[in-house]
Amino acid sequence: MILADENIHSFIIATLRDAGLEVISVRELSSGIKDEKVIEMAVNKNCTLLTEDKDFGEWVFAHHINTLSVIFLRYSFSEFGEIAQAVLQLLKTQKLERPFFATITTKKIRVRKL
């Protein structure tokens, strides 16, 4: 299950849902909540957090929140379709051992086991 942070565009969420993935949207459920609540929600629901927010990298690496799996997206506005397909590729083709931190661009996917 994926927890899409508030900053994830609805196009990406729709693409993942159309591909059969279960996606919970922070924007749809609890818009405006703090990062700590997003982390709590992801951990409690056993979700992978999908975000564009660099702060979650700090939470994982500097604050040692090692129970959280994160997919961090880096792309330009014109690359919505490509980044959505890259996320699908990661989720559908790779066996991801939790917890992990993945960084996805349109050209590269990097997964780091925590």
N, CA, C and O of each residue as an XYZ file, in Angstrom:
456
protein
N       0.840     -1.164      0.000
C       0.000      0.000      0.000
C       0.895      1.239      0.000
O       1.958      1.258      0.621
N       0.441      2.271     -0.710
C       1.195      3.520     -0.854
C       0.461      4.632     -0.121
O      -0.760      4.754     -0.226
N       1.207      5.440      0.620
C       0.672      6.668      1.197
C       1.284      7.819      0.411
O       2.481      8.089      0.515
N       0.451      8.495     -0.377
C       0.926      9.614     -1.194
C       0.880     10.887     -0.359
O      -0.184     11.304      0.098
N       2.031     11.491     -0.169
C       2.122     12.735      0.585
C       1.289     13.813     -0.103
O       0.910     13.677     -1.267
N       1.020     14.860      0.620
C       0.166     15.936      0.131
C       0.682     16.567     -1.163
O      -0.104     17.099     -1.946
N       1.984     16.513     -1.391
C       2.574     17.166     -2.558
C       2.536     16.315     -3.832
O       2.955     16.781     -4.891
N       2.047     15.091     -3.747
C       2.014     14.225     -4.930
C       0.824     14.607     -5.810
O      -0.317     14.652     -5.352
N       1.110     14.875     -7.058
C       0.091     15.323     -8.007
C      -0.973     14.253     -8.223
O      -0.675     13.059     -8.236
N      -2.198     14.687     -8.390
C      -3.322     13.770     -8.569
C      -3.149     12.877     -9.801
O      -3.663     11.758     -9.820
N      -2.439     13.347    -10.827
C      -2.183     12.529    -12.006
C      -1.375     11.273    -11.638
O      -1.668     10.175    -12.110
N      -0.365     11.455    -10.795
C       0.473     10.327    -10.391
C      -0.348      9.355     -9.549
O      -0.255      8.142     -9.736
N      -1.142      9.875     -8.634
C      -2.001      9.026     -7.802
C      -2.975      8.239     -8.680
O      -3.152      7.035     -8.491
N      -3.603      8.918     -9.635
C      -4.559      8.255    -10.531
C      -3.877      7.174    -11.365
O      -4.446      6.104    -11.578
N      -2.675      7.446    -11.833
C      -1.929      6.459    -12.627
C      -1.649      5.202    -11.810
O      -1.809      4.086    -12.305
N      -1.235      5.382    -10.573
C      -0.950      4.237     -9.710
C      -2.226      3.456     -9.396
O      -2.230      2.225     -9.412
N      -3.297      4.176     -9.114
C      -4.574      3.508     -8.837
C      -5.090      2.763    -10.070
O      -5.596      1.646     -9.958
N      -4.964      3.375    -11.231
C      -5.407      2.730    -12.475
C      -4.632      1.441    -12.753
O      -5.132      0.530    -13.412
N      -3.398      1.384    -12.236
C      -2.573      0.183    -12.415
C      -2.873     -0.871    -11.351
O      -2.227     -1.919    -11.313
N      -3.842     -0.599    -10.494
C      -4.256     -1.579     -9.501
C      -3.591     -1.463     -8.146
O      -3.774     -2.328     -7.289
N      -2.823     -0.408     -7.942
C      -2.170     -0.222     -6.649
C      -3.108      0.506     -5.692
O      -3.875      1.378     -6.101
N      -3.037      0.140     -4.424
C      -3.832      0.818     -3.406
C      -3.054      2.038     -2.935
O      -1.948      1.922     -2.406
N      -3.651      3.213     -3.135
C      -2.986      4.467     -2.790
C      -3.896      5.272     -1.873
O      -5.047      5.553     -2.207
N      -3.359      5.638     -0.709
C      -4.042      6.535      0.212
C      -3.416      7.909      0.013
O      -2.192      8.038      0.009
N      -4.236      8.926     -0.151
C      -3.749     10.279     -0.378
C      -3.896     11.127      0.880
O      -4.997     11.274      1.410
N      -2.790     11.679      1.356
C      -2.823     12.583      2.502
C      -3.698     13.789      2.175
O      -4.451     14.260      3.027
N      -3.603     14.287      0.952
C      -4.396     15.449      0.550
C      -5.888     15.147      0.653
O      -6.664     16.010      1.065
N      -6.294     13.952      0.290
C      -7.710     13.578      0.339
C      -8.197     13.326      1.763
O      -9.354     13.604      2.078
N      -7.324     12.801      2.629
C      -7.739     12.407      3.979
C      -7.463     13.434      5.060
O      -8.324     13.707      5.896
N      -6.266     14.007      5.048
C      -5.834     14.846      6.173
C      -4.936     15.981      5.708
O      -3.809     16.118      6.182
N      -5.418     16.774      4.805
C      -4.618     17.859      4.252
C      -4.081     18.769      5.360
O      -4.802     19.142      6.285
N      -2.818     19.109      5.243
C      -2.214     20.055      6.168
C      -1.578     19.448      7.405
O      -1.089     20.186      8.260
N      -1.567     18.123      7.528
C      -0.970     17.530      8.721
C       0.547     17.644      8.684
O       1.147     17.760      7.615
N       1.149     17.611      9.841
C       2.605     17.739      9.975
C       3.298     16.443      9.529
O       2.688     15.375      9.479
N       4.583     16.574      9.210
C       5.382     15.421      8.770
C       5.324     14.274      9.774
O       5.250     13.110      9.380
N       5.355     14.593     11.063
C       5.331     13.549     12.089
C       4.061     12.704     11.977
O       4.107     11.490     12.173
N       2.937     13.333     11.667
C       1.670     12.615     11.518
C       1.663     11.785     10.232
O       1.089     10.696     10.199
N       2.292     12.293      9.186
C       2.408     11.534      7.939
C       3.225     10.267      8.204
O       2.850      9.178      7.770
N       4.336     10.415      8.914
C       5.175      9.263      9.253
C       4.384      8.265     10.086
O       4.405      7.064      9.818
N       3.691      8.767     11.090
C       2.882      7.906     11.958
C       1.833      7.145     11.140
O       1.632      5.947     11.341
N       1.175      7.841     10.227
C       0.160      7.211      9.390
C       0.782      6.124      8.514
O       0.232      5.029      8.399
N       1.927      6.425      7.897
C       2.589      5.447      7.020
C       3.016      4.210      7.804
O       2.807      3.084      7.352
N       3.607      4.415      8.966
C       4.087      3.290      9.768
C       2.909      2.472     10.292
O       2.930      1.243     10.215
N       1.889      3.135     10.819
C       0.732      2.424     11.385
C      -0.043      1.631     10.340
O      -0.571      0.560     10.638
N      -0.113      2.149      9.122
C      -0.843      1.461      8.057
C       0.059      0.555      7.214
O      -0.388     -0.061      6.246
N       1.351      0.485      7.606
C       2.335     -0.319      6.887
C       2.419      0.083      5.411
O       2.452     -0.767      4.521
N       2.452      1.391      5.174
C       2.510      1.953      3.817
C       3.922      2.392      3.474
O       4.728      2.700      4.351
N       4.200      2.414      2.196
C       5.383      3.074      1.676
C       4.988      4.517      1.389
O       3.976      4.764      0.733
N       5.772      5.463      1.873
C       5.481      6.884      1.674
C       6.021      7.342      0.326
O       7.207      7.179      0.040
N       5.159      7.911     -0.491
C       5.530      8.498     -1.775
C       5.522     10.002     -1.595
O       4.490     10.576     -1.248
N       6.656     10.654     -1.824
C       6.762     12.081     -1.527
C       7.718     12.793     -2.473
O       8.548     12.176     -3.141
N       7.572     14.113     -2.506
C       8.520     14.990     -3.187
C       9.249     15.857     -2.169
O      10.036     16.728     -2.538
N       8.989     15.618     -0.898
C       9.497     16.439      0.195
C      10.835     15.898      0.696
O      10.901     14.788      1.224
N      11.898     16.681      0.530
C      13.238     16.280      0.957
C      13.330     16.074      2.471
O      14.218     15.367      2.948
N      12.421     16.685      3.219
C      12.453     16.563      4.672
C      12.361     15.109      5.135
O      12.892     14.765      6.191
N      11.697     14.260      4.363
C      11.570     12.865      4.780
C      12.900     12.124      4.690
O      13.113     11.146      5.406
N      13.787     12.576      3.825
C      15.146     12.037      3.817
C      15.857     12.388      5.116
O      16.591     11.569      5.670
N      15.641     13.595      5.595
C      16.225     14.006      6.880
C      15.641     13.171      8.023
O      16.371     12.738      8.914
N      14.322     12.947      7.995
C      13.692     12.127      9.032
C      14.309     10.732      9.061
O      14.592     10.197     10.133
N      14.514     10.151      7.899
C      15.036      8.785      7.827
C      16.515      8.733      8.210
O      16.916      7.899      9.021
N      17.321      9.615      7.634
C      18.769      9.500      7.797
C      19.323     10.266      8.992
O      20.230      9.767      9.659
N      18.818     11.447      9.285
C      19.350     12.235     10.401
C      18.646     11.911     11.721
O      19.270     11.904     12.781
N      17.348     11.644     11.645
C      16.584     11.359     12.860
C      16.381      9.861     13.070
O      15.737      9.440     14.031
N      16.932      9.067     12.165
C      16.944      7.607     12.281
C      15.549      6.988     12.425
O      15.334      6.097     13.247
N      14.616      7.474     11.617
C      13.295      6.846     11.548
C      13.440      5.660     10.597
O      13.152      5.771      9.405
N      13.887      4.529     11.132
C      14.252      3.389     10.281
C      13.122      2.382     10.101
O      13.361      1.268      9.633
N      11.899      2.751     10.464
C      10.753      1.875     10.222
C       9.939      2.359      9.030
O       8.910      1.770      8.700
N      10.389      3.416      8.390
C       9.654      4.054      7.298
C      10.316      3.754      5.961
O      11.520      3.951      5.797
N       9.523      3.277      5.005
C      10.004      3.119      3.628
C       9.514      4.317      2.827
O       8.348      4.701      2.916
N      10.416      4.903      2.043
C      10.124      6.143      1.327
C      10.497      6.003     -0.144
O      11.548      5.462     -0.488
N       9.613      6.503     -1.003
C       9.937      6.703     -2.417
C       9.923      8.207     -2.629
O       8.876      8.849     -2.562
N      11.103      8.757     -2.887
C      11.294     10.195     -3.054
C      11.391     10.508     -4.544
O      12.246      9.965     -5.244
N      10.517     11.381     -5.023
C      10.469     11.718     -6.448
C      11.165     13.048     -6.721
O      10.998     14.028     -5.996
N      11.958     13.041     -7.807
C      12.625     14.261     -8.278
C      12.379     14.357     -9.777
O      12.856     13.521    -10.545
N      11.634     15.376    -10.189
C      11.299     15.524    -11.604
C      10.834     16.949    -11.860
O      10.551     17.697    -10.925
N      10.759     17.318    -13.128
C      10.229     18.630    -13.492
C       8.749     18.491    -13.843
O       8.265     17.392    -14.114
N       8.054     19.593    -13.833
C       6.609     19.616    -14.052
C       6.197     18.883    -15.324
O       5.158     18.222    -15.350
N       6.985     18.991    -16.355
C       6.632     18.382    -17.646
C       6.827     16.865    -17.673
O       6.504     16.227    -18.675
N       7.345     16.279    -16.603
C       7.674     14.855    -16.593
C       6.698     13.993    -15.777
O       7.059     12.897    -15.348
N       5.456     14.482    -15.558
C       4.481     13.728    -14.765
C       4.298     12.305    -15.266
O       4.365     11.355    -14.485
N       4.068     12.154    -16.563
C       3.831     10.831    -17.129
C       5.019      9.907    -16.959
O       4.864      8.739    -16.602
N       6.199     10.433    -17.213
C       7.414      9.626    -17.108
C       7.689      9.202    -15.666
O       8.069      8.059    -15.414
N       7.495     10.126    -14.723
C       7.790      9.786    -13.327
C       6.772      8.782    -12.797
O       7.123      7.899    -12.014
N       5.513      8.908    -13.216
C       4.484      7.937    -12.802
C       4.859      6.545    -13.313
O       4.710      5.563    -12.586
N       5.340      6.448    -14.543
C       5.750      5.159    -15.098
C       6.980      4.607    -14.381
O       7.102      3.396    -14.199
N       7.889      5.490    -13.975
C       9.076      5.044    -13.241
C       8.687      4.474    -11.876
O       9.261      3.479    -11.434
N       7.715      5.100    -11.205
C       7.234      4.579     -9.925
C       6.594      3.213    -10.139
O       6.852      2.278     -9.380
N       5.764      3.095    -11.166
C       5.144      1.804    -11.482
C       6.195      0.735    -11.739
O       6.073     -0.392    -11.259
N       7.221      1.086    -12.491
C       8.290      0.133    -12.790
C       8.934     -0.354    -11.497
O       9.145     -1.554    -11.323
N       9.242      0.557    -10.600
C       9.852      0.173     -9.333
C       8.938     -0.759     -8.547
O       9.376     -1.808     -8.076
N       7.679     -0.383     -8.404
C       6.752     -1.140     -7.565
C       6.336     -2.475     -8.168
O       6.074     -3.431     -7.438
N       6.275     -2.547     -9.484
C       5.799     -3.771    -10.137
C       6.923     -4.760    -10.473
O       6.664     -5.957    -10.601
N       8.162     -4.281    -10.617
C       9.215     -5.166    -11.093
C      10.277     -5.509    -10.057
O      11.013     -6.480    -10.231
N      10.370     -4.737     -8.990
C      11.426     -4.995     -8.018
C      10.831     -5.501     -6.708
O       9.814     -4.995     -6.235
N      11.476     -6.496     -6.139
C      11.096     -6.959     -4.811
C      11.798     -6.032     -3.824
O      13.020     -6.066     -3.679
N      11.011     -5.213     -3.157
C      11.571     -4.216     -2.255
C      11.537     -4.737     -0.822
O      10.474     -5.039     -0.279
N      12.707     -4.836     -0.230
C      12.818     -5.292      1.150
C      12.722     -4.068      2.060
O      13.553     -3.162      1.993
N      11.699     -4.055      2.908
C      11.449     -2.918      3.789
C      12.311     -2.990      5.032
O      12.633     -4.091      5.479
N      12.694     -1.878      5.601
C      12.496     -0.520      5.114
C      13.557     -0.151      4.071
O      14.649     -0.719      4.044
N      13.208      0.806      3.220
C      14.109      1.272      2.169
C      13.854      2.746      1.903
O      12.826      3.299      2.294
N      14.805      3.365      1.234
C      14.652      4.734      0.762
C      15.010      4.711     -0.718
O      16.149      4.420     -1.081
N      14.042      5.015     -1.564
C      14.272      5.015     -3.014
C      14.175      6.444     -3.535
O      13.299      7.209     -3.133
N      15.068      6.780     -4.413
C      15.011      8.063     -5.100
C      14.768      7.767     -6.573
O      15.482      6.979     -7.192
N      13.742      8.418     -7.123
C      13.387      8.168     -8.517
C      13.438      9.477     -9.295
O      12.836     10.479     -8.909
N      14.172      9.438    -10.401
C      14.119     10.492    -11.405
C      13.626      9.816    -12.685
O      13.426      8.602    -12.705
N      13.434     10.580    -13.734
C      12.995      9.970    -14.986
C      14.112      9.163    -15.640
O      13.858      8.380    -16.554
N      15.328      9.347    -15.185
C      16.461      8.654    -15.789
C      17.060      7.566    -14.900
O      17.794      6.706    -15.386
N      16.750      7.595    -13.594
C      17.442      6.695    -12.683
C      16.562      6.356    -11.475
O      15.800      7.190    -10.986
N      16.686      5.126    -11.016
C      16.049      4.682     -9.784
C      17.141      4.164     -8.877
O      17.912      3.284     -9.260
N      17.209      4.708     -7.671
C      18.209      4.265     -6.703
C      17.495      3.822     -5.437
O      16.737      4.598     -4.855
N      17.721      2.590     -5.001
C      17.082      2.069     -3.810
C      18.170      1.768     -2.789
O      19.162      1.098     -3.078
N      17.951      2.284     -1.595
C      18.900      2.067     -0.497
C      18.180      1.344      0.627
O      17.197      1.853      1.167
N      18.660      0.165      0.982
C      18.099     -0.595      2.105
C      18.490      0.098      3.394
O      19.631      0.533      3.550
N      17.552      0.201      4.314
C      17.838      0.858      5.587
C      18.155     -0.164      6.660
O      18.423      0.204      7.804
